[in-house]
Structures are given as C-alpha cells and as structure tokens.
Amino acid sequence: MTLRRRIALASTVAVAVAVVVASIVVWFVVRGQLYSEVDHSLKAESGRAIGVATRVANFDRKKIDPAESARLKRLLGKRLQLQPPAVGGSPTSVGLAIVTPSGKPTTPVDGFRPLPFVGRGVSQKDLRGAVVLANPGLAKAVAAGRGGAGFSDANVKGVHLRAFTAKVGIGEAVQAFRPLTEVDHTLGRLRWILLAISLGGIGLAALLGRAVSRNATRPVQRLTETAEHVTQTRDLSARIPADERDELGRLAASFNTMLAALESSQQAQRQLVADASHELRTPLTSLRTNLELLRDGAALPAEERQAMLARSVVQIEELSVLVGDLMDLAREDDGASGGEDEQEARLDLVVADEVGRAERHAPERRFACTLQPSLVRGAPDRVARAVRNLLDNALKWGPPDEPIEVTAIDGELHVRDHGPGIAPDDLPFVFDRFFRAPLARGLPGSGLGLAIVRQVAETSGGEAWAEEAEGGGARLCLRLPVAGLVDAPSPVAFLPSP
C-alpha cells in the first residue's frame, strides 16, 4: 500500500471513529434528557398521590362532625380518583397504582378505588377493575418495606413503560408509570438520523482524506522523483523546492544539502584526479626516460649512470611523497577520518615534537618558539602532519641565517619565515590543492602540503590562512577549536641557540 493510501485510510478511520463516537454520545445524551423529563413527571405524580393518601389517612383518624366528614371526603376523593387514560389518548398520561405487599390494590377512602394504566388497544370495559403493575416485584418489596424507591422499565401488554415506585405509608406502596412510546419514537428517529450523519461523514472523510493525502505527500513525491532522476541520470545538480517550514520542508532542504555536498565532493574528486594526473605525468615521464636510457645506454660512463640512478631515486621519493599526500586527501574525501572532532591533542606538545624533528633533519636551521599549553580538538597524528607541513614550508622559503618563529597560544599556531613572502594575489590560493606560486614551480614539492593543513583545520572545525608578516616574509596560521584548559597559563619561550 502506498504512503498516500495509508494516509488517506488513516485519516478516514480517524474521522469515522470520531463521528461514530460523537453520534453515540449524542444519542445517550438525548436519551438521558428524555428519560429525565419522564422521571420528573413520574416523581411528581407519585408525590401527589402520596400526599393525598397521607391527608386522607390523617382525616380518618380524627373525630369530626359526620356532615363535615362527608364533604371533606368528597373533596379529597376527587383528588384521589386516579383514572387510566382513555384509549387513544395522550401517550404522556401517567397511571398510578397503590398496592399492598400481596400485590392487591387498596381503597384509601371508602368509595374510591385507584385504577392503574394498562396498554392501549384494550377497551374501557376490560379496564374496569383491572390492576396491572409495571413492576410487581418492586412494588411488593417497597410496600413490605424491603426496598427503597426506584425507577424501572417494563413491557405491559406490548407497551414499553417507565415506572417509579415509592412507599406511601405502613404496608402500602405507590407505583407511577408512563408509556415510553413517544420517547422510543423520538430515539428511533434520532438513531436513523445519526446513522445517516455517520455514513455521510465517513464518506466525506474518505474524499477529504484522499485530497489531504495527495497534498501532504506532494513534497515526498517531488523528493522521490528527484531521487529517481539523480539515480538514473547521475545529475547531482538537481534540487527540490524547499519553501515549506514544516518537517517535509526540512527534509527537502536536507536532501538539497546532501546533493550539494555530493556534487561538491564529486567535483573535488574529479579535480583531484585531473590535478594528480597532471602532477604525476611529469615525474613519471622523466623516470621512464631515465630508465630507458639506463637500459639502452650500456656505453654510458659510470659517473653519468650513477647520476642518472640518483635522479631516478629522487624522483621515486617525490612520487612516494605525492602518492602519500594524495592518499591523505582521498581519505578525507571518502570520510575515513570521521570522528576526528571527538579526539583531542596537546598542541604545544605536538609543536615541540615537530620542531625537534625539523631540527634533527635540518640542524643548521634555527627555531624561535613560544608555546602555551592548550588542548585542541583533532586527531594527534593529523595535527602533527599539519604542523609538520607548515614547518617544512617555512624551511623551504626561509633564509638559512634567519630563525623560523613558531607561536602556539590558545589553539592558534603561527609559523613565520623571513623569506620573500607571498604575493597579495596569491594569498587566497595558498592552501589550494596543487597550487604553486611562480617562484615555487622550480622547487621540489607536490603542492599538497598546505592543502592537507587546511583539510585538517576544516575537519576539526577550525581554519587556516596566510598573511604577510611585518618586516617581510610570510606568516601561515592554523586555528583549531580549544577542547579544554590546561593548568599552565604562561607561555613558554624556546629561543634559538646562537
């Protein structure tokens, strides 16, 4: 199932559940309201009957004039005559029955007998003298004092009734009941109306869910189409419109960033291959020429043969350095140095070690060092390689009689030589791959040393730059993020020996 269909189905199911639950809640709320009105009327009628029966009982216990007694009985009797509703009458009529624990009706006052309501369709003749209780068991229990007042539902002669039973006095109970025909009819109509609304809501939800899913998955569709286009054409310049600021917009922006990084990496690799091919062509051609001469020149003088072999060895060493530098650059391009920002190195100790190595290889050169303990982010071996390349560059350009000034404070390394300096037009390109100033094209080197320095800096989150030094010469700088403090705030200076 496609993502669009899953979203449409999920939205439809969610709306359907909400509509069904809302319909059920509405039905129960309306039912409760209707039943509440019926219960209120039943309690009112039963209360009226209890009040009349109580007054009649109290009247019978008093000794008064017989003439006055007959008149009062007539007045009270009219209020106690509880006749059933006529056949075909209002379905909201309330019937009453006053019963004893045996279920028999009582005669509260001589000459007056309560008649309960019975179902429609029964002639008035059949009603005379009939006593039909909605809930006989409850009525008997309340009359006997074994139960309290309460509501109940029952079906009497095919009529759905709602009854309320309460105690009248000692040994009697009153049961008021009312047909629920009108209530059932209203709830039946409401049931069909809510069913129609639910079905219509579900159908509308399905249509809207389809439209919503189409609109919601449009950015995903564009992303899919772009990915398929890149897969088929290898065109990394394709981009996705990422104007939205939601999660899909962020996904599109991230995908565009990934494509841009891949495109940049691809271009860098192509440029690296092209530059490496160009740089390798000259030493390989020279080495091949020398080897062919050695192979075919059996009559060459011994001194010339030795000189040619020495040049071949030098060329092989230059090729080895060039291949090593290319491998370092390629390792970074392939992501092999991942996690380097999680490593730490003591910049001052690394610089001190590399300065010692340079002094051993060039004992005639001098170094003036000012080092402050600092902990920086970066792999120690990579940081050492960058420092070594900066020192080698200064050794290549600095005059033998001038010291090379090395300063490492707060995560920054400055290496200053007193050579010819760098032309202003060349400053932005000093750290580019295979870049050589016009004065450097005749000197040994691969043109990758400073590129590795910038690569180490950017990998660790720092930067590398070059600037002209005051008084002549060049200053090459490397800044690495400081990872922590070291308890030695004062710089330590190492001056060159005279």
Secondary structure, 3 states (H helix, E strand, C coil): CCHHHHHHHHHHHHHHHHHHHHHHHHHHHHHHHHHHHHHHHHHHHHHHHHHHHHHHHHHHCCCCCHHHHHHHHHHHHHHHCCCCCCCCCCCCCCEEEEECCCCCECCCECCECCCCCCCCCCCHHHHCCCCCCCCHHHHHHHHCCCCCCEEEEEEECCEEEEEEEEEEECCEEEEEEEECHHHHHHHHHHHHHHHHHHHHHHHHHHHHHHHHHHHHCHHHHHHHHHHHHHHHHCCCCCCCCCCCCCHHHHHHHHHHHHHHHHHHHHHHHHHHHHHHHHHHHHHHHHHHHHHHHHHHCCCCCHHHHHHHHHHHHHHHHHHHHHHHHHHHHHHHHCCCCCCHHHCEEEHHHHHHHHHHHHHHHCCCCCEEEEECCCEEECCHHHHHHHHHHHHHHHHHHCCCCCCEEEEEECCEEEEECCCCCCCHHHHHHCCCCCCCCHHHCCCCCCCCHHHHHHHHHHHCCCEEEEEECCCCCEEEEEECCEEECCCCCCCEEECCCC
